[in-house]
Amino acid sequence: MAWDTTKTKRLLLEAAVEEFAAHGPEGGRIDRIAAAAGVNKERIYPYFGGKRQLFDAVVQRELEQLAAAVPMEEDGRPVELPEYAGRVFDYHLAHPHLLRLLQWEALYGEVAAPVAGEELRAAYYAEKVSALARARGEGADAVRGGVPLSPGDLLYAVVALAGWQFAVPQLARMILGGTADEDPAARRAAVVELVRRLGV
């Protein structure tokens, strides 16, 4: 019987998501990932090279899934920025592990050092920034209160507004009186309205 490499890789990646979200790239255990995947742990090394490379592959795969699920443009037309923010919020609500993975990546990386796949990831965000610039219909930065706001500034603000309460739920609990998953409709509505009030 031929070995199904694609299926084995997929099973390992799927099993690694929760393990790394909970324990990070250092605390995650290869044996637990392999057991959850139903795969011999020796398969990880030829497919991914090692634990850190598997972690990097998991982060890249999860970001690709976010990109596919929440595009900035649909059918050649831009998604309104407040609605885009709502969709990013929805994605994080349904996939809380993504921000935990990104936090682990930040904790175990060096601030100035590139992360795995950074060039590809930066290109992905550059496409979103370009889409936002096209949607705004302007080549120059907008000025609000005398401060220039580039499309990159706006995209970063939207990403932060939509995701920060999932990244640090303890602050949401203390400041807002509850976490996002306790009243997601109200929290989503607030994110959408905040982005709408950016006036772009």
Backbone as CSV, one residue per row, in Angstrom:
resi,resn,N_x,N_y,N_z,CA_x,CA_y,CA_z,C_x,C_y,C_z
1,MET,0.841,-1.186,0.000,0.000,0.000,0.000,0.884,1.246,0.000
2,ALA,0.596,2.189,-0.897,1.381,3.421,-0.989,1.075,4.329,0.199
3,TRP,2.099,5.026,0.650,1.955,5.952,1.766,1.335,7.250,1.263
4,ASP,0.275,7.715,1.906,-0.403,8.947,1.518,0.272,10.127,2.216
5,THR,1.280,10.680,1.580,2.073,11.757,2.167,1.231,12.995,2.457
6,THR,0.377,13.364,1.515,-0.444,14.571,1.685,-1.354,14.434,2.896
7,LYS,-1.995,13.282,3.023,-2.898,13.063,4.148,-2.125,13.062,5.464
8,THR,-0.970,12.432,5.484,-0.165,12.370,6.706,0.264,13.764,7.141
9,LYS,0.717,14.580,6.201,1.105,15.951,6.529,-0.088,16.734,7.086
10,ARG,-1.246,16.561,6.440,-2.441,17.269,6.902,-2.814,16.857,8.318
11,LEU,-2.770,15.555,8.599,-3.099,15.068,9.934,-2.129,15.629,10.977
12,LEU,-0.856,15.677,10.639,0.138,16.213,11.575,-0.077,17.708,11.813
13,LEU,-0.343,18.442,10.755,-0.592,19.880,10.910,-1.825,20.144,11.750
14,GLU,-2.886,19.396,11.497,-4.121,19.574,12.266,-3.907,19.248,13.737
15,ALA,-3.181,18.183,14.013,-2.918,17.802,15.401,-2.000,18.806,16.086
16,ALA,-1.091,19.395,15.327,-0.119,20.319,15.907,-0.739,21.659,16.288
17,VAL,-1.852,22.036,15.668,-2.458,23.340,15.939,-2.754,23.509,17.426
18,GLU,-3.548,22.609,17.993,-3.935,22.744,19.399,-2.752,22.549,20.333
19,GLU,-1.863,21.630,20.000,-0.698,21.391,20.836,0.167,22.647,20.929
20,PHE,0.442,23.267,19.803,1.285,24.457,19.812,0.532,25.678,20.364
21,ALA,-0.759,25.773,20.110,-1.523,26.888,20.676,-1.494,26.836,22.196
22,ALA,-1.558,25.637,22.748,-1.570,25.477,24.203,-0.185,25.575,24.822
23,HIS,0.837,25.060,24.135,2.152,24.918,24.763,3.288,25.662,24.060
24,GLY,3.028,26.211,22.887,4.062,26.930,22.161,5.059,26.016,21.478
25,PRO,5.997,26.608,20.732,6.956,25.792,19.995,7.955,25.068,20.895
26,GLU,8.204,25.599,22.087,9.146,24.936,22.986,8.460,23.885,23.841
27,GLY,7.271,24.184,24.330,6.569,23.253,25.219,5.778,22.187,24.495
28,GLY,5.489,22.406,23.216,4.757,21.403,22.441,5.547,20.114,22.341
29,ARG,4.840,19.008,22.363,5.514,17.702,22.349,5.205,16.950,21.065
30,ILE,6.256,16.514,20.405,6.137,15.758,19.162,5.349,14.474,19.375
31,ASP,5.583,13.784,20.503,4.887,12.522,20.730,3.385,12.737,20.884
32,ARG,2.968,13.839,21.520,1.532,14.114,21.652,0.920,14.463,20.300
33,ILE,1.656,15.212,19.487,1.161,15.559,18.152,0.988,14.305,17.315
34,ALA,2.002,13.453,17.322,1.948,12.222,16.536,0.804,11.324,17.006
35,ALA,0.620,11.210,18.318,-0.456,10.371,18.855,-1.816,10.925,18.447
36,ALA,-1.996,12.243,18.536,-3.271,12.851,18.155,-3.545,12.675,16.668
37,ALA,-2.479,12.676,15.868,-2.627,12.510,14.416,-2.764,11.052,14.011
38,GLY,-2.404,10.149,14.930,-2.408,8.727,14.588,-1.297,8.375,13.618
39,VAL,-0.162,9.069,13.772,0.960,8.923,12.847,2.224,8.653,13.655
40,ASN,3.125,7.863,13.107,4.414,7.629,13.747,5.182,8.950,13.806
41,LYS,5.715,9.291,14.975,6.375,10.590,15.126,7.594,10.750,14.226
42,GLU,8.158,9.644,13.758,9.310,9.731,12.859,8.935,10.365,11.514
43,ARG,7.662,10.394,11.172,7.218,11.029,9.927,7.426,12.537,9.960
44,ILE,7.426,13.128,11.142,7.541,14.581,11.260,8.870,15.075,10.696
45,TYR,9.936,14.356,10.940,11.272,14.841,10.563,11.481,14.904,9.053
46,PRO,11.129,13.857,8.288,11.310,14.010,6.832,10.335,15.002,6.205
47,TYR,9.158,15.162,6.802,8.165,16.069,6.218,8.399,17.530,6.583
48,PHE,8.843,17.765,7.822,8.943,19.142,8.297,10.342,19.531,8.770
49,GLY,11.178,18.575,9.083,12.540,18.864,9.513,12.736,18.887,11.011
50,GLY,11.706,19.142,11.769,11.820,19.190,13.219,10.648,19.927,13.818
51,LYS,10.657,20.052,15.120,9.524,20.641,15.832,9.331,22.111,15.489
52,ARG,10.412,22.876,15.460,10.271,24.304,15.172,9.761,24.531,13.753
53,GLN,10.235,23.730,12.817,9.764,23.848,11.436,8.293,23.450,11.324
54,LEU,7.878,22.470,12.122,6.460,22.095,12.146,5.638,23.246,12.693
55,PHE,6.112,23.883,13.749,5.408,25.050,14.295,5.277,26.131,13.225
56,ASP,6.360,26.425,12.530,6.327,27.445,11.475,5.324,27.073,10.388
57,ALA,5.276,25.805,10.020,4.334,25.346,8.994,2.891,25.493,9.477
58,VAL,2.664,25.245,10.758,1.320,25.397,11.333,0.887,26.859,11.264
59,VAL,1.762,27.770,11.681,1.426,29.200,11.655,1.127,29.637,10.225
60,GLN,1.981,29.235,9.283,1.776,29.618,7.887,0.441,29.092,7.361
61,ARG,0.142,27.841,7.655,-1.115,27.239,7.195,-2.328,27.962,7.787
62,GLU,-2.259,28.287,9.077,-3.385,28.966,9.720,-3.582,30.370,9.157
63,LEU,-2.512,31.072,8.853,-2.639,32.394,8.244,-3.205,32.309,6.830
64,GLU,-2.819,31.271,6.094,-3.381,31.069,4.755,-4.882,30.820,4.839
65,GLN,-5.303,30.088,5.855,-6.732,29.826,6.021,-7.490,31.110,6.355
66,LEU,-6.881,31.957,7.190,-7.495,33.252,7.482,-7.616,34.083,6.211
67,ALA,-6.541,34.129,5.420,-6.550,34.918,4.183,-7.643,34.447,3.226
68,ALA,-7.806,33.133,3.129,-8.831,32.589,2.231,-10.236,32.873,2.752
69,ALA,-10.397,32.843,4.067,-11.727,33.004,4.662,-12.172,34.458,4.736
70,VAL,-11.202,35.390,4.836,-11.543,36.802,5.030,-10.798,37.662,4.021
71,PRO,-11.245,37.653,2.763,-10.566,38.480,1.753,-10.940,39.952,1.903
72,MET,-10.054,40.811,1.430,-10.316,42.249,1.437,-11.177,42.654,0.239
73,GLU,-11.139,41.816,-0.803,-11.945,42.063,-1.997,-12.718,40.799,-2.354
74,GLU,-13.916,40.990,-2.888,-14.731,39.875,-3.367,-15.284,40.225,-4.737
75,ASP,-15.132,39.322,-5.674,-15.599,39.543,-7.044,-15.055,40.847,-7.621
76,GLY,-13.792,41.137,-7.290,-13.148,42.325,-7.827,-13.555,43.623,-7.162
77,ARG,-14.407,43.547,-6.134,-14.847,44.759,-5.438,-14.370,44.720,-3.993
78,PRO,-14.041,45.879,-3.438,-13.559,45.896,-2.056,-14.683,45.603,-1.064
79,VAL,-14.340,44.924,-0.010,-15.258,44.742,1.108,-15.180,46.015,1.939
80,GLU,-16.321,46.537,2.359,-16.311,47.724,3.211,-15.477,47.444,4.453
81,LEU,-14.657,48.425,4.852,-13.722,48.210,5.950,-14.416,47.814,7.260
82,PRO,-15.539,48.426,7.649,-16.209,47.969,8.873,-16.659,46.510,8.782
83,GLU,-17.162,46.107,7.625,-17.582,44.711,7.460,-16.379,43.774,7.477
84,TYR,-15.283,44.209,6.881,-14.066,43.413,6.930,-13.644,43.198,8.384
85,ALA,-13.693,44.262,9.182,-13.343,44.147,10.605,-14.256,43.141,11.300
86,GLY,-15.550,43.185,10.989,-16.487,42.228,11.574,-16.159,40.800,11.190
87,ARG,-15.744,40.607,9.956,-15.387,39.259,9.501,-14.107,38.754,10.154
88,VAL,-13.136,39.651,10.366,-11.919,39.257,11.084,-12.272,38.874,12.518
89,PHE,-13.141,39.661,13.141,-13.627,39.330,14.490,-14.257,37.941,14.501
90,ASP,-15.149,37.691,13.539,-15.826,36.384,13.454,-14.818,35.250,13.327
91,TYR,-13.789,35.477,12.528,-12.794,34.430,12.318,-12.065,34.119,13.620
92,HIS,-11.669,35.147,14.342,-10.960,34.915,15.605,-11.871,34.270,16.649
93,LEU,-13.136,34.619,16.617,-14.090,33.984,17.540,-14.162,32.488,17.272
94,ALA,-14.182,32.109,15.995,-14.286,30.693,15.616,-12.944,29.964,15.671
95,HIS,-11.845,30.700,15.616,-10.503,30.100,15.576,-9.591,30.781,16.594
96,PRO,-9.880,30.631,17.871,-9.095,31.354,18.887,-7.629,30.944,18.953
97,HIS,-7.317,29.802,18.401,-5.935,29.325,18.449,-4.985,30.178,17.605
98,LEU,-5.472,30.854,16.573,-4.576,31.586,15.677,-3.799,32.675,16.414
99,LEU,-4.491,33.485,17.193,-3.785,34.546,17.906,-2.836,33.982,18.957
100,ARG,-3.192,32.859,19.564,-2.271,32.236,20.515,-1.001,31.778,19.794
101,LEU,-1.157,31.207,18.608,0.019,30.806,17.835,0.903,32.006,17.510
102,LEU,0.287,33.111,17.126,1.057,34.310,16.804,1.742,34.884,18.041
103,GLN,1.085,34.773,19.191,1.720,35.227,20.430,2.936,34.366,20.766
104,TRP,2.793,33.056,20.604,3.942,32.174,20.843,5.073,32.505,19.871
105,GLU,4.728,32.757,18.621,5.742,33.098,17.623,6.506,34.350,18.064
106,ALA,5.768,35.337,18.566,6.402,36.573,19.013,7.267,36.339,20.253
107,LEU,6.782,35.531,21.175,7.524,35.274,22.413,8.849,34.577,22.166
108,TYR,8.862,33.679,21.202,10.070,32.900,20.956,10.932,33.438,19.826
109,GLY,10.526,34.562,19.260,11.335,35.167,18.214,12.081,36.372,18.752
110,GLU,12.985,36.881,17.954,13.679,38.111,18.293,12.957,39.243,17.590
111,VAL,12.819,40.361,18.271,12.015,41.468,17.757,12.428,41.877,16.347
112,ALA,13.706,42.027,16.113,14.174,42.501,14.810,14.364,41.381,13.793
113,ALA,14.297,40.137,14.246,14.556,39.017,13.339,13.287,38.650,12.566
114,PRO,13.441,38.317,11.284,12.261,37.891,10.524,11.732,36.557,11.036
115,VAL,10.410,36.392,10.921,9.789,35.122,11.264,9.756,34.241,10.023
116,ALA,9.474,32.979,10.211,9.403,32.052,9.076,8.342,32.530,8.086
117,GLY,8.702,32.541,6.822,7.757,32.940,5.782,7.434,34.423,5.787
118,GLU,8.271,35.230,6.410,7.939,36.660,6.543,7.775,37.350,5.201
119,GLU,8.607,37.028,4.240,8.516,37.687,2.936,7.155,37.409,2.285
120,LEU,6.724,36.165,2.332,5.418,35.799,1.777,4.284,36.458,2.548
121,ARG,4.391,36.459,3.870,3.360,37.057,4.699,3.288,38.564,4.490
122,ALA,4.447,39.211,4.370,4.472,40.656,4.123,3.825,40.981,2.779
123,ALA,4.056,40.143,1.778,3.442,40.351,0.465,1.921,40.230,0.548
124,TYR,1.451,39.286,1.350,0.007,39.120,1.562,-0.592,40.396,2.159
125,TYR,0.077,40.944,3.189,-0.444,42.170,3.803,-0.314,43.357,2.860
126,ALA,0.737,43.382,2.045,0.885,44.458,1.073,-0.283,44.462,0.087
127,GLU,-0.748,43.265,-0.297,-1.920,43.173,-1.176,-3.151,43.758,-0.494
128,LYS,-3.308,43.480,0.804,-4.454,44.020,1.547,-4.364,45.544,1.652
129,VAL,-3.169,46.044,1.908,-2.979,47.496,1.989,-3.304,48.133,0.636
130,SER,-2.864,47.505,-0.447,-3.172,48.026,-1.789,-4.667,48.000,-2.061
131,ALA,-5.333,46.935,-1.654,-6.784,46.837,-1.838,-7.493,47.932,-1.053
132,LEU,-7.017,48.200,0.149,-7.610,49.256,0.962,-7.381,50.622,0.317
133,ALA,-6.194,50.847,-0.229,-5.909,52.111,-0.916,-6.820,52.277,-2.130
134,ARG,-7.023,51.190,-2.872,-7.925,51.260,-4.033,-9.349,51.560,-3.587
135,ALA,-9.776,50.947,-2.486,-11.134,51.154,-1.988,-11.351,52.594,-1.549
136,ARG,-10.304,53.193,-1.015,-10.406,54.588,-0.560,-10.349,55.545,-1.740
137,GLY,-9.844,55.053,-2.875,-9.818,55.867,-4.075,-8.876,57.047,-4.002
138,GLU,-7.757,56.845,-3.313,-6.819,57.956,-3.197,-5.397,57.435,-3.204
139,GLY,-4.522,58.234,-3.743,-3.126,57.848,-3.762,-2.381,58.332,-2.531
140,ALA,-2.840,59.467,-1.976,-2.159,60.040,-0.820,-2.803,59.549,0.471
141,ASP,-2.093,59.716,1.549,-2.617,59.361,2.861,-3.753,60.300,3.240
142,ALA,-4.727,59.754,3.941,-5.788,60.589,4.491,-5.227,61.338,5.696
143,VAL,-5.784,62.499,5.970,-5.344,63.262,7.132,-6.542,63.444,8.052
144,ARG,-6.397,62.998,9.283,-7.433,63.166,10.297,-6.789,63.926,11.448
145,GLY,-7.287,65.120,11.733,-6.738,65.900,12.828,-5.289,66.265,12.612
146,GLY,-4.891,66.421,11.351,-3.521,66.801,11.052,-2.531,65.656,11.026
147,VAL,-3.008,64.436,11.284,-2.111,63.278,11.310,-2.362,62.429,10.068
148,PRO,-1.331,62.211,9.234,-1.540,61.379,8.050,-1.775,59.923,8.441
149,LEU,-2.790,59.328,7.848,-3.114,57.927,8.099,-2.988,57.159,6.793
150,SER,-1.992,56.326,6.702,-1.801,55.544,5.492,-2.765,54.357,5.495
151,PRO,-2.995,53.744,4.342,-3.795,52.515,4.324,-3.208,51.436,5.246
152,GLY,-1.876,51.409,5.379,-1.252,50.456,6.299,-1.623,50.743,7.742
153,ASP,-1.646,52.028,8.118,-2.068,52.400,9.473,-3.486,51.919,9.744
154,LEU,-4.355,52.122,8.763,-5.756,51.737,8.935,-5.925,50.223,9.025
155,LEU,-5.218,49.487,8.170,-5.317,48.032,8.224,-4.812,47.517,9.566
156,TYR,-3.704,48.068,10.035,-3.161,47.640,11.328,-4.154,47.926,12.456
157,ALA,-4.812,49.073,12.408,-5.812,49.423,13.418,-6.983,48.450,13.387
158,VAL,-7.429,48.097,12.194,-8.554,47.154,12.069,-8.174,45.788,12.621
159,VAL,-6.984,45.314,12.266,-6.517,44.016,12.768,-6.455,44.035,14.291
160,ALA,-5.965,45.141,14.855,-5.864,45.249,16.310,-7.248,45.296,16.960
161,LEU,-8.133,46.111,16.424,-9.477,46.211,17.000,-10.220,44.890,16.952
162,ALA,-10.061,44.175,15.854,-10.797,42.913,15.689,-10.202,41.777,16.501
163,GLY,-8.912,41.830,16.787,-8.287,40.677,17.418,-7.799,40.838,18.836
164,TRP,-7.554,42.068,19.282,-6.882,42.245,20.562,-7.663,41.652,21.737
165,GLN,-8.985,41.752,21.697,-9.755,41.223,22.825,-9.704,39.702,22.916
166,PHE,-9.355,39.046,21.819,-9.131,37.598,21.855,-7.713,37.289,22.331
167,ALA,-6.784,38.182,22.009,-5.389,37.973,22.385,-5.185,38.162,23.880
168,VAL,-5.911,39.125,24.462,-5.793,39.389,25.897,-7.194,39.474,26.512
169,PRO,-7.859,38.334,26.630,-9.236,38.345,27.140,-9.353,38.888,28.558
170,GLN,-8.275,38.813,29.331,-8.334,39.335,30.690,-8.556,40.847,30.696
171,LEU,-7.983,41.570,29.716,-8.222,43.006,29.621,-9.651,43.295,29.190
172,ALA,-10.162,42.498,28.258,-11.561,42.669,27.842,-12.487,42.470,29.038
173,ARG,-12.199,41.492,29.850,-13.028,41.217,31.032,-12.989,42.404,32.000
174,MET,-11.795,42.959,32.225,-11.657,44.055,33.182,-12.190,45.386,32.652
175,ILE,-11.973,45.644,31.373,-12.369,46.932,30.805,-13.809,46.909,30.309
176,LEU,-14.183,45.822,29.642,-15.496,45.755,29.000,-16.522,44.978,29.814
177,GLY,-16.078,44.351,30.883,-17.014,43.604,31.728,-17.267,42.184,31.278
178,GLY,-16.541,41.717,30.284,-16.713,40.347,29.816,-15.831,40.081,28.618
179,THR,-15.647,38.810,28.312,-14.827,38.445,27.164,-15.679,38.416,25.903
180,ALA,-15.014,38.405,24.766,-15.714,38.474,23.483,-16.665,37.306,23.279
181,ASP,-16.311,36.124,23.776,-17.172,34.970,23.545,-18.387,34.948,24.465
182,GLU,-18.454,35.842,25.464,-19.631,35.913,26.333,-20.792,36.628,25.643
183,ASP,-20.495,37.640,24.852,-21.530,38.362,24.106,-20.952,38.769,22.755
184,PRO,-20.715,37.778,21.886,-20.021,38.081,20.634,-20.748,39.065,19.734
185,ALA,-22.073,39.041,19.732,-22.801,39.961,18.855,-22.544,41.410,19.262
186,ALA,-22.560,41.683,20.567,-22.322,43.041,21.043,-20.880,43.463,20.782
187,ARG,-19.931,42.568,21.010,-18.532,42.905,20.793,-18.255,43.126,19.311
188,ARG,-18.860,42.285,18.455,-18.679,42.459,17.008,-19.244,43.799,16.566
189,ALA,-20.446,44.117,17.042,-21.079,45.379,16.673,-20.206,46.566,17.086
190,ALA,-19.582,46.476,18.255,-18.715,47.560,18.716,-17.495,47.708,17.807
191,VAL,-16.896,46.588,17.416,-15.737,46.636,16.517,-16.123,47.269,15.180
192,VAL,-17.233,46.821,14.628,-17.689,47.363,13.338,-17.950,48.867,13.451
193,GLU,-18.598,49.272,14.531,-18.899,50.702,14.700,-17.636,51.524,14.913
194,LEU,-16.697,51.004,15.671,-15.426,51.719,15.864,-14.710,51.929,14.537
195,VAL,-14.691,50.902,13.702,-14.044,51.050,12.400,-14.833,52.018,11.524
196,ARG,-16.153,51.955,11.606,-16.967,52.907,10.838,-16.629,54.344,11.254
197,ARG,-16.412,54.549,12.547,-16.120,55.888,13.049,-14.731,56.395,12.668
198,LEU,-13.893,55.496,12.202,-12.605,55.946,11.657,-12.850,56.838,10.443
199,GLY,-14.049,56.681,9.846,-14.451,57.570,8.766,-13.791,57.309,7.442
200,VAL,-13.431,56.016,7.215,-12.755,55.697,5.959,-13.506,54.606,5.230
